[in-house]
Amino acid sequence: MPGRARVEKREEMTMSQRRGGIISLHLNGEVYDAKGSFSYNLGRPLREAIMGADGPHGFKEIPQVGFIEGAITDRVGLDLDKLVTLKGATVTLELANGKVIVLRDAYYAGEGTGTTEEGEVPVRFEGKAEEV
């Protein structure tokens, strides 16, 4: 089956080249309808230069919170009150390139405002982040 092997190799190469696109968002194991572009931050310290009159003297580190942010599509079974009061949760964002970003002990940090045109609900979750 040389043809089949060639097709499988081509599919494998395509998957290894995929950088963006399809994502999956899970809150405490439940899949939500992720929409559009998401942002995330692992919450590592932000470094800023300490400047003197003669140039840079070094840097300082400022703490950052880990987060996952984007938008989901509203649906009949989505409990918005439960969503916006969420705390102590595990939030998982699976990226198109195979990476997985996990927030532990996460909480909802958004405004809780939705839009009607496409049933969009912006979401932001903050917590202890890691890439697995």
Beta strands, then each sheet from edge to edge (+ up, - down):
strand 1: 24-27
strand 2: 30-32
strand 3: 34-41
strand 4: 46-52
strand 5: 55-62
strand 6: 66-73
strand 7: 89-94
strand 8: 100-108
strand 9: 120-131
sheet 1: 2+ 1- 7+ 8- 9+ 6- 3+
sheet 2: 4+ 5-
end
